[in-house]
Amino acid sequence: MNKRSVARRYATALFQLLDDQSITVVSKSLDTISGALAASQSFKHALASPIFTFEEKVALLHEMSERSGAPSILKQFFEELLRKNRGILLPEIGEAFSDLVDEKNGLQHVWVSSANRLSSTEQEELQSDLTRKLNRAVKIKFDTDDSLIAGLQIRIGSRVFDSTVRGKLANMRTRLAKG
C-alpha cells in the first residue's frame, strides 16, 4: 500500500473521532506540525531515526502539539502513529485530513495540468466553468507539464479527463496496436 493510501486511512480514522468544533483546531495543528516537518530536516530525521527512542519522539510531538494548541486526542493519535512507526507520514496525513475537511465543507479538489501556463483569465474561466458543472465550489491546483504538448488534463478525485495531444496520441497508438 502506498504512502498516500495509508495516510488517508489514518486521516479518516482521526476525522471520524472528532466533533465539528475539534476538526478546525486539529486541522490547523496538523497543518502547523506538517509544515514544520516538511521544513525541518532535523525534525524529519528525529521522527524517522531509530536512534531516538519512542519516548523522545512522543515528547517531541507533544511539544509541537502544545505549541500549536492541539487537543489531547491529537496527542493520543500521534502516540499511536509512533507506535506503528508511521510518524514520518504526518505531512501526508495532514494533507489527507485537509482534503476530508474540504470534502465535508463541500469543496471539490481539482488538479489541472497544461503544457503552457494558463493566464489568470483562463484560470478564472476554468474555475467558474467547473464550479457550474460540478454544482459545488472547487479548489484548483494548476500545474504545467511540457510533455503534454497541448491541451488540458483535469483530475477530479480519481477521474481523469485528458484532452491533451499526448493523451490523444497514446489513445491512437492503443487503437492502432489492437488493429
C-alpha positions as CSV (number, residue, x, y, z in Angstrom):
1,M,0.0,0.0,0.0
2,N,1.4,3.4,-0.9
3,K,2.0,6.3,1.5
4,R,-1.0,8.3,0.3
5,S,-3.4,5.4,0.9
6,V,-2.0,4.7,4.4
7,A,-2.1,8.4,5.2
8,R,-5.7,8.7,4.0
9,R,-6.7,5.8,6.3
10,Y,-5.1,7.4,9.4
11,A,-6.6,10.8,8.5
12,T,-10.1,9.2,8.1
13,A,-9.8,7.5,11.4
14,L,-8.8,10.7,13.2
15,F,-11.5,12.7,11.3
16,Q,-14.2,10.2,12.5
17,L,-13.1,10.6,16.1
18,L,-13.7,14.4,16.1
19,D,-16.7,16.7,16.5
20,D,-17.2,19.7,14.2
21,Q,-15.5,22.1,16.6
22,S,-12.4,20.0,17.1
23,I,-12.0,19.4,13.4
24,T,-10.9,23.0,12.8
25,V,-8.5,23.0,15.7
26,V,-7.0,19.7,14.7
27,S,-6.7,20.8,11.0
28,K,-4.8,23.9,12.0
29,S,-2.5,21.9,14.3
30,L,-1.8,19.3,11.7
31,D,-1.0,22.0,9.1
32,T,1.4,23.6,11.5
33,I,3.2,20.4,12.5
34,S,3.2,19.0,8.9
35,G,4.7,22.3,7.8
36,A,7.4,22.1,10.5
37,L,8.2,18.6,9.5
38,A,8.4,19.5,5.8
39,A,10.6,22.5,6.5
40,S,13.0,20.9,9.1
41,Q,15.3,18.1,8.1
42,S,16.3,17.6,11.7
43,F,12.6,17.2,12.8
44,K,12.1,14.7,10.0
45,H,15.3,12.8,11.0
46,A,14.2,12.7,14.6
47,L,10.9,11.0,13.8
48,A,12.4,8.6,11.2
49,S,15.6,7.6,13.0
50,P,15.8,4.5,15.2
51,I,18.5,6.4,17.3
52,F,15.7,8.4,19.0
53,T,13.6,6.4,21.5
54,F,9.8,6.2,21.3
55,E,9.6,8.4,24.4
56,E,11.8,11.1,22.8
57,K,9.7,11.1,19.7
58,V,6.5,11.3,21.7
59,A,7.9,14.2,23.7
60,L,8.9,16.0,20.5
61,L,5.4,15.7,19.0
62,H,3.8,16.6,22.3
63,E,5.8,19.8,22.5
64,M,4.8,20.6,18.9
65,S,1.2,19.8,19.8
66,E,1.4,22.2,22.8
67,R,2.8,25.0,20.7
68,S,0.0,24.6,18.1
69,G,-2.8,24.3,20.6
70,A,-3.8,20.8,19.7
71,P,-6.4,18.9,21.7
72,S,-5.4,15.8,23.7
73,I,-7.0,13.5,21.1
74,L,-4.3,14.6,18.6
75,K,-1.6,13.8,21.1
76,Q,-3.0,10.3,21.6
77,F,-3.2,10.0,17.8
78,F,0.5,10.9,17.5
79,E,1.4,8.3,20.1
80,E,-0.4,5.7,18.1
81,L,1.3,6.8,14.9
82,L,4.7,6.5,16.5
83,R,3.8,3.0,17.9
84,K,3.1,1.9,14.4
85,N,6.3,3.7,13.1
86,R,4.2,6.0,10.9
87,G,5.3,9.4,12.3
88,I,7.1,10.2,9.1
89,L,3.7,10.2,7.3
90,L,2.5,13.3,9.2
91,P,2.7,15.6,6.1
92,E,0.6,13.2,4.0
93,I,-1.8,12.6,6.9
94,G,-2.2,16.4,7.3
95,E,-2.9,16.8,3.5
96,A,-5.4,13.9,3.6
97,F,-7.1,15.4,6.7
98,S,-7.3,18.8,5.0
99,D,-8.9,17.1,2.0
100,L,-11.5,15.5,4.2
101,V,-12.3,18.8,5.9
102,D,-12.7,20.4,2.4
103,E,-14.9,17.5,1.3
104,K,-17.1,17.9,4.4
105,N,-17.5,21.6,3.6
106,G,-18.5,20.8,0.0
107,L,-15.2,21.9,-1.6
108,Q,-14.0,19.8,-4.6
109,H,-10.3,19.5,-5.3
110,V,-9.3,19.6,-8.9
111,W,-5.9,19.3,-10.5
112,V,-5.3,20.9,-13.9
113,S,-2.2,20.2,-16.0
114,S,-1.4,22.0,-19.2
115,A,1.6,22.3,-21.5
116,N,1.8,26.1,-21.0
117,R,1.0,28.2,-18.0
118,L,-2.7,29.3,-18.2
119,S,-3.3,33.1,-17.9
120,S,-5.2,34.3,-14.9
121,T,-8.3,35.0,-17.1
122,E,-8.2,31.4,-18.4
123,Q,-7.8,30.1,-14.8
124,E,-10.8,32.1,-13.7
125,E,-12.9,30.9,-16.6
126,L,-12.0,27.3,-15.9
127,Q,-12.8,27.8,-12.2
128,S,-16.2,29.2,-12.9
129,D,-17.0,26.5,-15.6
130,L,-16.0,23.7,-13.2
131,T,-18.0,25.3,-10.3
132,R,-21.0,25.5,-12.5
133,K,-20.7,22.0,-14.0
134,L,-19.9,20.3,-10.6
135,N,-22.5,22.3,-8.7
136,R,-20.1,22.9,-5.9
137,A,-17.1,25.1,-5.0
138,V,-13.8,24.0,-6.4
139,K,-10.3,24.4,-5.4
140,I,-8.0,24.1,-8.4
141,K,-4.3,23.4,-8.4
142,F,-2.7,24.4,-11.7
143,D,0.4,22.7,-13.0
144,T,2.5,22.8,-16.2
145,D,3.9,19.7,-17.9
146,D,5.8,20.2,-21.2
147,S,5.3,16.6,-22.2
148,L,1.5,17.2,-22.7
149,I,2.3,19.2,-25.9
150,A,-1.1,21.0,-25.9
151,G,-4.5,20.7,-24.2
152,L,-5.6,20.1,-20.6
153,Q,-5.6,17.2,-18.3
154,I,-8.1,17.6,-15.5
155,R,-8.2,15.3,-12.5
156,I,-11.2,15.3,-10.2
157,G,-10.8,12.7,-7.5
158,S,-9.9,9.5,-9.2
159,R,-11.3,10.5,-12.6
160,V,-9.0,12.0,-15.2
161,F,-10.3,13.9,-18.3
162,D,-7.5,14.1,-20.8
163,S,-7.8,16.4,-23.9
164,T,-4.0,16.7,-24.4
165,V,-2.2,15.9,-27.6
166,R,-0.1,13.4,-25.7
167,G,-3.2,11.6,-24.4
168,K,-4.8,11.6,-27.9
169,L,-1.6,10.1,-29.4
170,A,-1.5,7.4,-26.7
171,N,-5.1,6.6,-27.4
172,M,-4.4,6.4,-31.1
173,R,-1.4,4.2,-30.5
174,T,-3.5,1.8,-28.4
175,R,-6.2,1.6,-31.1
176,L,-3.7,1.0,-33.9
177,A,-2.0,-1.7,-31.9
178,K,-5.3,-3.5,-31.4
179,G,-5.8,-3.4,-35.1
